[in-house]
Amino acid sequence: MDKPKVRHGIEAIPVRYQGKQMILLRDRLGYSDRTLLVSPAWARVLALMDGTNSLRDIQAEIMRRTGELIYSDDIEKLVAQLDDCLFLENDSFFKKVTEAVESYLKDPVRRAVHAGLSYPEDPEELKRFLEGFFTSGDHPIGLPETPVKHKKIMGLVVPHIDLRLGGRLYAMGYKYAYESVYPDTWIVIGTSHEPVEHHIALTVKDFETPFGILACNREICKEIMTRLPFDITDGEFNHAREHTVEFQAIFIKMFQPNAKIVPLVCSFSEDELREEGERLNSVIEVLRDILNQEKAVIVASVDFAHIGPRYGDNYIPDKRSIESNLQDDRAICEALAAGDIKRFETLLWRDHERRKICGAGPLYVLANSMPPGVRGSVLGVSHGVVDDQNSFVTFATVAFWRRIDGV
């Protein structure tokens, strides 16, 4: 390859390996399950593989910057390794993408691609794993008990972080939901970790879980699609490997075997909202009508701040940083729970980019889809440390309900 280009979706993670600082390369899009370790020196070479530099250009630029001579044979070996891992933007990668898209679109079921990786694949083992978030720990909250009859669950904000880190807050949300009167359909809006067509996408597929198939509510999906001025399924391939809906599906299927799902993913910034506001608001209007008729409950599968070296910050976070971000998260959630949309949006977008909030889109859609007469409660905010440099992610759980009159 004359001018190699490292493709979109390749994640570079600082790690320590055998006592040395290294860079781990992996494909966050899931087209390749390979990983590659390179030294920081070779990471400088990778940074020049942007499709504009030949191997000689790269060699000369490294010499100019560092005074070091890197042999062309060694650069060619690295290019071959990257190609073998499908980490380059080339014909091999494009062929893989085409095959993956065709396979996903043909299958009537969205497969449980994270089963056996992020959570147990065996149903009995998975049940014990999930129930442990309710029943274990210093202050177990217990499994859901008999639902109260005076309130109907209308919505949830729950995490999508690694289940082992956020398990208690997942549990708090689903305990609250299943101790309320609940419908049979869950509109789950997951964060898309990659750009998505129209910034929001529906997939009309059943969801596979280790507990069995979680059926798609095709009637509600049809209502959404027929009322919109654009094709909301254009970006449905984003669902293929995205975990943010899948993680909610396993809780729903465990507690409510006959439930149905309406799966959406979305992602947009404040600038993109300004540009595409009319289109996104058309989705929100439809969802608000569906929720107002109490046909479904809406779930935003989101995380909040991502802070530390793993997420591009050049400092090691301390306790004060964690506490400050948790305070900011609580303020956002309290405004959301109170129905103060103006304050919620101000707080959400104010530091959205600096704090790298992963879930602003689903939060915005949930907040503006909520019909009148809904109340909210912040059930908890927390964080999880994800590496040995104290990088962390924050997350929260918020529940929304309507009082049932006459009960």
N, C-alpha and C positions, 0 to 999 in steps of 0.2 A: 504494500500500500504506500503510495507516494506521499500522501499527506494524511496521516492517521488522525481520527477524531474520536475521542472518548465520548460515548453517547450519553444522552440524558438518562437519569435514573441511577447512575453509578454513585454510590455513597462512599465517602472516604472517612473512616473512623479512626482516630488516634487510639492506639492500644500499646500495651507493653508485652513483648514476647521474648522469653528467655533473657529477661533483664534489660532489653533494649527497647527504645521507643520506635514503633513501627506504625505504618498506616495500613489498615485493613480495608480492602475494596470489596464491595458486595453490591448486588443488584436489588435495589429496593422495589423495583417493579415486578420482580419475580419471573422474568423470562429465563434467567439463569440461576441455578442454585450453587454456582461456584463462588469461591472467594479467593482473593489474592493478597498476599502480604508484600508490601514494598517498603523500602527505607524512606525516610524523609528526603534524602538526596534524589531518589528516583521519583518521588512525588513531584519534584520541580520539573522533571522531564514530562510527567503526565500532564502537568498544567499547560505545557506548550503543545500538547496534542489536541488542537482545536479545529483541525481541518484546514488550517491556512499555512502550516509549516511542514516542509519536507523533513526527512531525517537529517539531512545535512544542515538545514536551517536550525533544527533543534540542537544539534551538536555544536554549531557555531554560537548560538545564543547562550548555552550553558557555559561555554568557554568564556564568552564576554562577561557574563555575570559573576562567575566563580573562579575563573582561571583554571578550571579542571577540564581535562580531556576525557570525554566519554566515547568509547569506541563504537563505531557504527554497528558492529556485529552485536554488541550488547543491547543497543537500542532496538535492533531488529528482533532479538530474542524477546524483549519486553512486548513489542507489538504482536508477536506470534502468541505469547501467553494471553494477552488481552483479547485477541481474536478467538482463541480457543475457549475463553470464558464467555464469549458473546458480549464483551464490554465495549466493542467498537461500533460506530455507526457505519455499517457497510451492508453488502447484499446478504450476508449470512444472518445478520440481525433482522433485516427487513423481512426475510423469508420466515423467520421464527415468529415475528409479530403477526404476519398474515395468517399463519397456521393457528396461532393462539386465538385470534379474533374469530376466525371461521369456526373453530371448535366451540368457543363460548356461545356464539349466536345459534348454532345448531342444537345445543343441549337445552332442553326445557327446564333443567334444574341448575341452579347456581351451586356448584360443588363446595363442600366444606374444606377449603384448601388449607386452612390452618389447624385442622384436627390432627392430633398427633405431634404437632409442633408447639402451638401456643396453649393447648389444653388437651386432656386425654381423649383418645379416639374411642375407647371402650365406653359404652353408655353407663355401666355401673360405676366405673372408675370416675367418669366425668361427673356423675351425680354426687359422689362423695366429695370430689374436688370442689364443686360449686357450693354444696351445702356447708362445706367447711367455712366459707366466708360468713355464713350466718351463725354458725354454732361454735366456732373456736375463737381463740384470742382471749385477752384479759377481760374484755367486757362484751361477750357475745350478744348479738341482738336477737337471735332466735329466728326460726323459720316463720314465714307468714302464717298468721292464725286466721280464724273466721272473719271474713270481711265485715266491716261495719256498714250499716245500711243508709247512713245519712250523707255519705259523700261518694262521688263518682270521680275516679281518676281521669284526668284530662291530658296530662303531659308529664314528661320526665326529662331532666337533664342528667345524664349519667356519663361516666368516663368511657374511653375506649383504650386506655393504657393497658399494658401487660396485666393480665388478670391477677397475677400474684402480687403486683404492686397496688392495684386499685380495688381488689376484691371486696373489701369492706364497704366501699362507697357504691359499688354495683349493688351489693346486697341491700344497703339502706334504701336504694331506689325501688328495687323490686319488692321488698317487704312492704313498703308503703303502698305500692300499686296494688299488690294482691291482697292487702287488707282493706281495700276499697272496693266499691262496685266497679267492675271493669268490663269493657266491650270485648268482642271476639277478634277485633282487628287492631294491629299496631302499625302506625305509619312511622317507620324508622328512618331518620335522616342522618346518615353517617357522613363524617368528614371525608372528603376525597383528598388523599395525600398527593395527588397529581392533578394537573389542570384538566378540567372536564368541559366538554362541549356545552355551550349555553350556561356554564357554571352550575348546572344542576342536571341530574340524569336519573331516570326511572328505569328499572329492569323488571319486566313482567315475567318473573321466573319464581318457581318454588325454591326454597332454600333447604339444602341438605344439612342435617345435623346428626350427631351420633345417636340422638333420641328418635330419629326418623325425620320425615319430610315436613317442614313448616310451609304450609300452603300459601301461595300468593292470592290475595283478594283481587281477582281480575276484574270484578265489577267496579270497585273503586278505582283501580288503575285505568279502566276504560273511561270512567267519568273524568279523571284528571286529564287524560290524553285528548279527549274530544273537546274539552273546554279551552284548551290552550292554543295560542296563535303560532306555536312552533312544535316541533317533534321532540318531546322531552326524553325519548329513548335514543337520541342520536349518540349520546356519550355513554351508553350502558356498559360498554366494555370496561369502564372504570370499576365496575362492581367485581370483575373477575377475581382479583387478588386482594381487593380492599378488605381489611379486617373489621372495619368500624360497624358495619351492619351485622356481620357474622357473629361477633361477640355478643350482641344483644339477642340474636336469634336463639342461642343455646339456652339463655335464661328463660325466654318466653316459651320455648318448646318444653322445657322441663316442668314449668309450673302450669302451663296451659296447653296440653297436647293438641287440642282442636283449634287453637288460635290460627289466625291468618296474618299475613304481613304485606305491607306496601313498602317496598325497599327503594330508597332514594339515597344518592350521594350528592354532595354539593361542596363548592369551595369558591370563595370570591373575597376580594379585598374591598376596602372602602371606595377606591377609585373605580374598580370594576362594577361595584354596586351603582355608582353614579351613571356609568355608561350603559349598564344593562338593567337598570332599575325597573323599567316598564315590563320587561319579560319576567324578571323574578317576582315582581308584584302580582303578575297574573297567576303565577303558581300559588302564591300566598293567599290570594282571594279564593281560589278553589279549595285549598286546604282549610281555610277558616270556615267555609260553608260546611264542609264534611265534619269538622270538629263540632260546629255549632249544632248539627243534627245528632251529635253523640254517636256517630257511626264508628268512631275509632279514637284511639289515644295516640298522641304524637310524642316521639322520643328523639331527642337530639343527642347523638353519640359524639361527645367532644372531650378534648383535653384543653387546658389553658396554657400557661406559660411553659416555655422550653428554654432553660437557662444553663449556661456553662460551656466549657470547651467543646463538648460533643455537638453543640448546636451553634458553633461559630463564635462564641464569646471568647475574649482573650484574657479572662480572669477565672480564678477558682471561686465559685460561690461560697459564701459563708452563711451562718445561721440567720444573720440579719437580712440577707438577700432572700432567703426562703420565706421568712416571716413577712417581709414587705410584699412579696408577690402573693402570698396567701391573703393578705389584707386587701389587696387590689381585686383578687378573685371574689372575695366575699362581698365587696362593694358592688361589683357587677351583678352577682347573683341576687343580692338583696333588692337592687333596683328592678331586676327581672321579676322576682317573686312578687314585688309590690305592684307590678303592672305599670311602673314608671318608665315607659318606653324611651322617652327623650333622654332621661338620665342614663338608662341602660346603654343606649347607643353611643352617647358621649363617652362613657367610661370604656366601652368595648373597643372603640376605634382609636381612642386617645393614645394608647401605648401598644396597639395591636402588633405593629411591626417590630418594635424594640423587644417586646416580651415574647414574640413569635407565638401568638395564640393560635392553637391548632383546633379550630372549630368555630371560628367567628361566623362563618356562613350558616351552618345549622342552627346556631344560637339565634341569629337574626331571623331566620325563617320561622323558628318556633315562636319567638317573641311576638312577631307580627301576625302569626296565624291564630294566636289564641283568641277565642271568641269572648264576648262580654260575660261577666258574672263568674269569672275564674279567679281563684285565690292561689297563692303559692307559698311554699315554705322551703327555706334553705336547710337541707338536712345535714350537710357537712362539706367541708373543704379540706383537702389534704395534698400530699406530695409524695413522690417517689424518687429516690436517688438512683441513677442509672449507670454510673461508672465510678471508678476510683478517683476521679477528679471532682467529685461532688456535683456533677451536672445533674439537674433535676427537672422533673415535669410536675406541674400542679394540675389538679382536677377537682371536680365538685359534683354534688348531687342536689338537685332541686326538684320538688314535686308540685304539681298543679292539680287542683280539683274543683269541682262544683258541688255545692250543697244540694242535696235532694230534698225538695220541699215536701212537707207532710209526713216526714218520717221521724 
